[in-house]
Amino acid sequence: MRSQGENKMTGLDAVRRLKRVLPQYVAPPTACAGTEAVAAACGGVFRSLSPASRYVYQVPPGLSPELDHFYLERAEESVPPTFVAELPGGRVFADGAVLSPDGKTVCKDVSIDFGTPFEHHYLMERTALPRPQRVYGRLAVIQSRGGHQYYHWLFDVLPRLALLSDQAYDQILCDTRQPFQRESLSALNLDRPLVQALPSSYFQADVLVVPSLVGQTGHPTRQACKFLRQRFVASEQQQHRRVYVSRASAGSRRLLNENELMPELVRLGFEVVELERLPFATQVQTFAEAEIVVAPHGAGLANLVFCRPGTRVVELLHRSFVNQVYWQLSDVASLSYQALVSPGEGPLAKERSFVRRDFAIDIPSVLAALDHVTHGIGKKKAHD
């Protein structure tokens, strides 16, 4: 029979074991604010690099009247300021959401939460967050929500490195689970160790170094394009390839009548690529050497940033999900852009419910567009 002291010791052991087993949690944030305000409140540093501005994307000639009107309504966008902040004791969630040292405030201007107003962030809806792991030294944040997707990795994550060129930091927080992430980071030859942003990981650094985003997500800027071209395109490539990007192996936005279009494209000298099967460096080279790119809308078209100015682009779009991002990218990268939408009734739209829908395109319209494009290339070469 156990004594009372033995029973008491057994109870303490049980409590200790319980504390080791049960995860420890902290309260979620309750407010949103700008990074500058959070830096001021915690005795941090805020360095402004460029002021806010506005940019008017140029709608290319030759679009259908309905597409011309649709793009004109989306031609002007605000360009947020760029900056770097230092937050003593700053916190950061796995997807790059930056929080104040006490964890009560989200720095909303650097914490993407797609489609929500400035005063709200999805972390505020959580019942609790894991207790943050301590990171010693100065941790730079380039991770951003959506960074596991190719477009957002190229335009929301990597260009933030350009803002860190004159900053002191010891480690970099980013996601490296995807092959294209590891391959592009390797090509950059970074001289700092990486902290892996795993789902639901939460960190608190001695000093959190926070570069701003380089533009609004989904609206490419010249600054981001310049950084990506300078860092990944080794030299000016000879343009000689006609590239069709197939989404046959993708899980969404596949071209339903691609088998009918393919023989016509091959006849015109096109090669067919499935980008998800190619290493990052090969994707860069493919687009750097392209004179024409034809593709259904998809993340792989982010590689247009690696094309030489003047490259011809023909984007194929579902009429109920017309996303302006690659027209805007073509504008800031000085590419010659055309687009065709699927046949159908009703006005053009950008409905989220259609974001993954497969669609068919009018093949005679594609061939007519390519006839115009190839004629223009022939005239240019004759002039050169």
C-alpha positions as CSV (number, residue, x, y, z in Angstrom):
1,M,0.0,0.0,0.0
2,R,1.4,3.4,-1.0
3,S,1.9,6.2,1.6
4,Q,0.3,9.6,1.2
5,G,3.7,11.0,0.2
6,E,4.1,8.5,-2.6
7,N,0.6,9.3,-3.8
8,K,1.4,13.0,-3.8
9,M,4.6,12.5,-5.8
10,T,2.7,10.3,-8.3
11,G,0.2,13.2,-8.8
12,L,3.0,15.7,-9.4
13,D,4.6,13.4,-11.9
14,A,1.3,13.1,-13.7
15,V,1.0,16.9,-13.9
16,R,4.5,17.2,-15.2
17,R,3.9,14.5,-17.8
18,L,0.7,16.3,-18.9
19,K,2.5,19.6,-19.4
20,R,5.1,17.8,-21.6
21,V,2.4,16.1,-23.7
22,L,-0.1,18.9,-24.1
23,P,0.9,21.6,-26.6
24,Q,1.2,25.1,-25.2
25,Y,-0.9,27.8,-26.8
26,V,-1.1,31.6,-26.8
27,A,-3.9,34.0,-27.7
28,P,-4.4,35.0,-31.3
29,P,-4.1,38.6,-32.5
30,T,-7.0,41.0,-32.0
31,A,-6.1,43.9,-34.3
32,C,-4.4,45.0,-37.5
33,A,-2.1,47.9,-38.1
34,G,0.5,49.2,-40.5
35,T,4.1,48.0,-40.0
36,E,5.3,51.6,-39.4
37,A,2.9,52.0,-36.4
38,V,3.9,48.6,-34.9
39,A,7.6,49.5,-35.2
40,A,7.0,52.8,-33.5
41,A,5.0,51.2,-30.7
42,C,7.7,48.6,-29.9
43,G,10.7,50.8,-30.2
44,G,11.7,49.4,-33.6
45,V,13.1,50.9,-36.7
46,F,11.2,51.8,-39.9
47,R,13.1,52.8,-43.1
48,S,11.1,54.1,-46.0
49,L,12.6,53.1,-49.4
50,S,10.0,54.4,-51.9
51,P,6.7,56.3,-51.6
52,A,3.3,55.0,-52.6
53,S,2.4,55.7,-56.2
54,R,-0.1,54.7,-59.0
55,Y,0.6,52.9,-62.2
56,V,-1.5,52.7,-65.3
57,Y,-1.1,49.5,-67.3
58,Q,-1.4,49.9,-71.0
59,V,-4.1,48.0,-72.7
60,P,-2.6,46.5,-76.0
61,P,-4.3,47.1,-79.3
62,G,-6.1,44.3,-81.2
63,L,-8.1,42.9,-78.3
64,S,-11.8,42.1,-78.8
65,P,-14.1,45.0,-77.7
66,E,-15.3,43.1,-74.6
67,L,-11.8,42.3,-73.5
68,D,-10.6,45.8,-74.2
69,H,-13.3,47.2,-72.0
70,F,-12.7,44.6,-69.3
71,Y,-9.0,45.5,-69.1
72,L,-9.5,49.2,-69.3
73,E,-11.6,49.1,-66.1
74,R,-8.6,47.5,-64.4
75,A,-5.8,49.5,-65.9
76,E,-4.9,51.8,-62.9
77,E,-3.6,50.3,-59.7
78,S,-2.0,51.7,-56.6
79,V,1.6,50.7,-55.9
80,P,2.3,50.5,-52.1
81,P,5.4,52.0,-50.6
82,T,8.5,49.9,-50.1
83,F,10.3,49.8,-46.7
84,V,12.2,47.7,-44.3
85,A,11.3,47.5,-40.6
86,E,13.1,46.0,-37.6
87,L,10.9,44.8,-34.8
88,P,12.6,43.8,-31.5
89,G,10.9,40.6,-30.4
90,G,8.7,40.6,-33.5
91,R,6.7,37.4,-34.2
92,V,6.0,35.7,-37.5
93,F,3.6,33.0,-38.4
94,A,4.4,30.2,-40.9
95,D,2.8,31.9,-43.9
96,G,4.8,35.1,-43.3
97,A,2.2,37.0,-41.3
98,V,4.1,39.4,-39.1
99,L,2.9,40.2,-35.6
100,S,3.9,42.7,-32.8
101,P,6.2,41.5,-30.0
102,D,3.1,40.8,-27.8
103,G,1.3,39.0,-30.5
104,K,-1.7,41.2,-30.3
105,T,-1.4,43.1,-33.6
106,V,-0.9,41.9,-37.2
107,C,1.2,44.0,-39.5
108,K,-1.4,43.9,-42.3
109,D,0.6,45.6,-45.0
110,V,3.1,42.7,-45.0
111,S,0.7,39.9,-44.1
112,I,-1.3,38.8,-47.1
113,D,-4.8,37.6,-46.5
114,F,-6.5,37.4,-49.9
115,G,-9.7,39.3,-50.3
116,T,-10.0,40.7,-46.7
117,P,-10.3,44.4,-45.6
118,F,-7.3,46.0,-43.9
119,E,-8.7,45.7,-40.5
120,H,-9.2,42.0,-40.6
121,H,-6.8,39.0,-40.8
122,Y,-7.7,35.3,-40.7
123,L,-5.4,34.7,-37.6
124,M,-7.8,36.8,-35.6
125,E,-10.4,34.1,-36.1
126,R,-8.2,31.4,-34.5
127,T,-9.0,30.3,-31.0
128,A,-5.3,30.0,-30.2
129,L,-1.9,29.9,-31.8
130,P,1.1,27.7,-30.8
131,R,3.5,29.2,-28.4
132,P,6.2,30.9,-30.6
133,Q,9.6,29.2,-30.9
134,R,12.5,31.5,-30.0
135,V,14.9,32.4,-32.9
136,Y,18.2,34.0,-31.7
137,G,19.6,36.9,-33.7
138,R,18.1,38.8,-36.6
139,L,15.6,36.9,-38.7
140,A,14.6,38.3,-42.1
141,V,11.1,37.5,-43.4
142,I,10.5,36.9,-47.1
143,Q,7.9,34.1,-46.7
144,S,4.4,35.2,-47.8
145,R,1.0,33.6,-48.0
146,G,0.6,31.6,-51.2
147,G,4.4,31.2,-51.5
148,H,4.0,27.5,-52.2
149,Q,2.4,28.5,-55.5
150,Y,4.8,29.4,-58.4
151,Y,3.5,32.9,-59.3
152,H,3.3,34.1,-55.7
153,W,6.8,32.6,-55.0
154,L,8.3,34.6,-57.9
155,F,6.5,37.9,-57.3
156,D,5.5,38.1,-53.6
157,V,8.4,36.2,-52.0
158,L,11.7,36.5,-53.9
159,P,11.7,40.3,-54.8
160,R,11.7,41.0,-51.1
161,L,15.3,39.9,-51.1
162,A,16.1,43.0,-53.2
163,L,15.0,45.2,-50.3
164,L,17.4,43.4,-47.9
165,S,20.6,44.2,-49.8
166,D,21.7,46.9,-47.3
167,Q,20.3,45.2,-44.2
168,A,22.0,43.2,-41.5
169,Y,20.3,39.8,-40.8
170,D,21.4,36.4,-39.7
171,Q,18.8,34.0,-41.1
172,I,15.9,34.0,-43.6
173,L,12.5,32.7,-43.1
174,C,10.9,31.0,-46.1
175,D,9.3,27.9,-47.4
176,T,11.6,25.4,-49.2
177,R,9.3,22.3,-49.6
178,Q,8.7,22.7,-53.4
179,P,11.5,21.9,-55.9
180,F,11.1,25.2,-57.7
181,Q,11.7,27.0,-54.3
182,R,14.9,25.1,-53.5
183,E,16.2,25.4,-57.1
184,S,15.6,29.2,-57.3
185,L,17.1,29.8,-53.9
186,S,20.1,27.7,-54.9
187,A,20.6,29.8,-58.0
188,L,20.6,32.9,-55.9
189,N,23.6,31.7,-53.9
190,L,22.3,33.1,-50.6
191,D,24.9,33.4,-47.9
192,R,22.5,33.1,-45.0
193,P,21.0,30.0,-43.4
194,L,17.3,29.4,-44.0
195,V,14.6,28.8,-41.4
196,Q,11.9,26.5,-42.8
197,A,8.4,27.9,-42.6
198,L,6.3,24.8,-41.9
199,P,2.5,24.8,-41.6
200,S,1.4,26.3,-38.2
201,S,5.0,27.1,-37.1
202,Y,5.3,30.3,-35.2
203,F,8.5,32.2,-34.3
204,Q,9.7,35.1,-32.2
205,A,13.1,36.6,-33.0
206,D,15.4,38.8,-31.1
207,V,15.0,41.2,-34.0
208,L,12.5,40.5,-36.9
209,V,13.7,42.2,-40.1
210,V,10.7,42.8,-42.3
211,P,10.9,44.0,-45.9
212,S,7.7,45.1,-47.5
213,L,6.1,43.4,-50.5
214,V,7.3,44.7,-53.8
215,G,3.9,45.8,-55.1
216,Q,0.4,44.5,-54.5
217,T,-0.1,40.7,-54.8
218,G,-1.4,39.9,-58.2
219,H,-0.2,43.2,-59.8
220,P,3.4,42.8,-61.0
221,T,5.7,45.8,-60.8
222,R,8.7,46.9,-62.9
223,Q,10.9,46.6,-59.7
224,A,10.0,43.0,-59.2
225,C,10.6,42.2,-62.9
226,K,13.9,43.9,-62.9
227,F,15.1,41.9,-59.9
228,L,14.0,38.5,-61.3
229,R,15.5,39.1,-64.7
230,Q,18.8,40.3,-63.3
231,R,19.1,37.4,-60.9
232,F,18.0,34.5,-63.1
233,V,18.6,35.4,-66.8
234,A,22.3,35.0,-67.4
235,S,22.5,36.9,-70.7
236,E,20.3,37.9,-73.6
237,Q,19.2,34.7,-75.3
238,Q,18.6,34.3,-79.0
239,Q,14.8,34.2,-79.6
240,H,14.1,31.2,-81.7
241,R,11.5,29.0,-79.9
242,R,7.7,28.9,-80.3
243,V,6.3,27.6,-77.1
244,Y,2.9,26.2,-76.3
245,V,2.4,25.6,-72.5
246,S,0.1,22.6,-72.0
247,R,-1.9,22.1,-68.8
248,A,-2.9,18.5,-69.7
249,S,-1.3,17.2,-66.5
250,A,-2.6,20.1,-64.4
251,G,-5.6,19.7,-62.2
252,S,-7.4,22.8,-63.5
253,R,-7.9,25.2,-66.4
254,R,-7.2,22.5,-69.0
255,L,-8.0,23.2,-72.6
256,L,-10.7,20.7,-73.5
257,N,-10.0,20.8,-77.3
258,E,-6.2,20.9,-77.0
259,N,-5.9,17.7,-79.1
260,E,-7.5,19.6,-82.0
261,L,-5.3,22.6,-81.5
262,M,-2.0,20.7,-81.1
263,P,-1.5,19.5,-84.7
264,E,-2.0,23.1,-85.9
265,L,0.6,24.4,-83.5
266,V,3.1,21.8,-84.4
267,R,2.6,22.6,-88.1
268,L,3.5,26.2,-87.2
269,G,6.7,25.2,-85.5
270,F,5.6,25.1,-81.8
271,E,7.0,22.8,-79.2
272,V,4.8,21.7,-76.4
273,V,6.0,21.9,-72.8
274,E,4.5,20.9,-69.5
275,L,6.2,23.3,-67.1
276,E,5.5,21.2,-63.9
277,R,7.8,18.6,-65.4
278,L,10.7,21.0,-65.9
279,P,13.4,22.2,-63.5
280,F,13.3,25.9,-62.6
281,A,16.4,26.7,-64.7
282,T,14.9,25.0,-67.7
283,Q,11.7,27.0,-67.4
284,V,13.7,30.2,-67.2
285,Q,15.7,29.3,-70.3
286,T,12.6,28.2,-72.3
287,F,11.0,31.6,-71.8
288,A,14.2,33.5,-72.3
289,E,14.6,31.9,-75.7
290,A,10.9,32.2,-76.8
291,E,9.8,34.4,-79.6
292,I,6.1,33.3,-79.2
293,V,4.3,31.9,-76.1
294,V,0.8,30.5,-76.3
295,A,-0.8,29.2,-73.1
296,P,-4.1,28.8,-71.2
297,H,-4.1,31.0,-68.1
298,G,-2.0,29.4,-65.3
299,A,0.8,30.0,-62.8
300,G,3.5,28.9,-65.4
301,L,2.9,32.2,-67.3
302,A,4.7,33.9,-64.4
303,N,7.8,32.8,-66.4
304,L,6.9,35.6,-68.9
305,V,9.1,37.8,-66.7
306,F,12.1,36.0,-68.2
307,C,11.1,36.7,-71.8
308,R,13.0,39.3,-73.8
309,P,11.1,42.6,-74.5
310,G,8.9,42.2,-77.6
311,T,8.2,38.5,-77.2
312,R,4.7,37.7,-78.5
313,V,2.2,36.3,-76.0
314,V,-1.2,34.8,-76.7
315,E,-3.1,33.9,-73.5
316,L,-6.2,31.7,-73.6
317,L,-8.8,32.5,-70.9
318,H,-12.1,31.2,-69.6
319,R,-14.6,34.0,-70.1
320,S,-16.0,33.7,-66.6
321,F,-12.5,33.8,-65.0
322,V,-10.6,36.6,-66.8
323,N,-7.5,37.3,-64.6
324,Q,-5.6,40.4,-65.6
325,V,-2.3,39.5,-64.1
326,Y,-0.4,38.3,-67.2
327,W,-1.6,41.2,-69.3
328,Q,-0.2,43.4,-66.6
329,L,3.0,41.4,-66.4
330,S,3.3,41.7,-70.2
331,D,3.0,45.4,-69.9
332,V,5.7,46.0,-67.3
333,A,8.0,43.4,-69.1
334,S,7.4,45.2,-72.5
335,L,6.0,42.1,-74.2
336,S,3.5,42.1,-77.1
337,Y,0.3,40.7,-75.5
338,Q,-2.9,39.2,-77.1
339,A,-5.6,37.2,-75.4
340,L,-8.6,35.1,-76.5
341,V,-11.6,34.2,-74.3
342,S,-13.7,31.0,-74.5
343,P,-16.9,31.4,-76.6
344,G,-20.1,31.9,-74.6
345,E,-22.9,34.1,-73.5
346,G,-22.9,36.8,-70.8
347,P,-20.3,39.5,-69.9
348,L,-16.7,38.7,-69.0
349,A,-16.1,38.2,-65.3
350,K,-13.6,37.1,-62.7
351,E,-15.7,34.7,-60.7
352,R,-13.8,32.7,-58.1
353,S,-16.1,29.7,-58.6
354,F,-14.7,29.4,-62.1
355,V,-11.0,29.6,-61.1
356,R,-10.4,25.9,-61.7
357,R,-12.8,25.2,-64.6
358,D,-11.6,23.6,-67.8
359,F,-12.7,25.3,-71.0
360,A,-12.6,25.1,-74.8
361,I,-11.3,27.8,-77.2
362,D,-12.2,28.7,-80.7
363,I,-9.4,27.2,-82.8
364,P,-9.9,29.4,-85.9
365,S,-9.5,32.4,-83.7
366,V,-6.3,31.1,-82.2
367,L,-4.9,30.5,-85.7
368,A,-5.9,33.9,-86.9
369,A,-4.2,35.5,-83.9
370,L,-1.0,33.5,-84.6
371,D,-1.1,34.4,-88.3
372,H,-1.1,38.1,-87.3
373,V,1.7,37.4,-84.7
374,T,3.9,35.4,-87.0
375,H,3.5,38.0,-89.8
376,G,4.7,40.6,-87.4
377,I,7.8,38.5,-86.5
378,G,8.6,38.0,-90.2
379,K,8.4,41.8,-90.8
380,K,10.7,42.5,-87.8
381,K,13.3,39.9,-88.9
382,A,13.3,41.3,-92.4
383,H,13.8,44.8,-91.0
384,D,16.7,43.6,-88.7
